[in-house]
Amino acid sequence: MLSPNGFLPKMKGGFSNKHAILSLIRFTPEGMSRADLARQLGLSRAAITSIINGLIELGVVRESAVGPVTGGRRSKLLGIEPKGGYVVGVDIGATHLGLLLTDLSAQVLDESESKFDVSLGAEICLSKVDELLHQLLSRANLDLEDICAVGVGVPGPVVEQAGGVIAPPIMPGWDHFPIRDHLAALWNCPVALNNDAELGALGEWAYGAGRGEDHLLYIKVGYGVGAGLLIDGQVYRGATGSAGEIGHITVDDRGPICTCGNIGCLEALAGGRAIAERAKQAIRDANQRTQLSLTNSVDGLTAVDVAAAAEKGDLVAQAIITEAGEYLGIAIANLINIVNPGMVIVGGGVARMGDLFLEPIRSSVRKRSLEAAVENLRITAAMLGRRSTGMGAVVQALSIALQNLTESSSELIKESL
Ligand SMILES: [Zn+2]
């Protein structure tokens, strides 16, 4: 039986051949030949041809460009039919809102990015999401009926059955609000709801730095800090959906108070909000010379401003970023010792500055992790940048869209039961 969110990154037992073929095609953007599919899935060419013909007839798969010459002739390559439909990926952050409109092959057609305040509560925030979704669709001359599904990411622990978040530390006014059902009713369209860091892991796995890596950690350093865990090709959510909340690991038991009420959490020392607070303190401290004090609005200072100053060589800003990186390294090292990933991808606003932020993380991790776990480990910046979470939301939306489009085949329904 398929999971409610449809196609997961890696096929486990119980998926039909048709779903296995579709998953391979959609996550191989360079295209796959029938021979590749037969080889990878251990199926006969006849079985592949029969299923592919069905998917082409449904308008979900197309035969497109020709591949390399094999055995004297060029093989045709298969891809998802882009015109089969559209989906939207929504990244609800603490302080930003991003929307991506893609076709069925996950090509981004348009996007919107705006400032946002998640602490205004569910109803105000979701009406803003609705407004921006309509703007995006009208720019593309599309209507809601053209949208097959919407994927949504939120910066809190998502309980899948409820389609909402429970006691999210940085989302006051959202506790137990039925986010998924509210949006599905508003748009009359299926909606998938997931945690933002989880979607970041999925987005980077599908289209970014993590392609082909079945054991990866995605660390999102935004206003808060969270982790998405992809273990053995599956997103790991835990018993109640709150796996990966590394922002609330204690890294200094004499540290500052966190939004969750505990003391010295990683997020309170290395999250975007914490980085901005450190910088404001430094500006107030007359002994420290920093270009940050030239900022027009000290109250409005963000971690991205600190990152920009650090890149320009400001020593105070660099020290703040280095310290945040070291704290992150402590938490990541602990996670590495437990999960043993092949890759750690650091994303979110601050991570866009690259090595200046990654180096202190890498050295802190090397100091604290078991050699066996870090020997071949890569710690890298997110390739999709600010789109990681949005593209993960697109992955989830496309899973629903492809599932619904192929369900019109009765044979498939039988197979997937
Ligand atoms: Zn906390």
Boltz pocket constraint, residues with backbone or C-beta under 6 A from the ligand:
constraints:
  - pocket:
      binder: B
      contacts: [[A, 247], [A, 248], [A, 249], [A, 258], [A, 259], [A, 260], [A, 261], [A, 262], [A, 265], [A, 267]]
      max_distance: 6.0
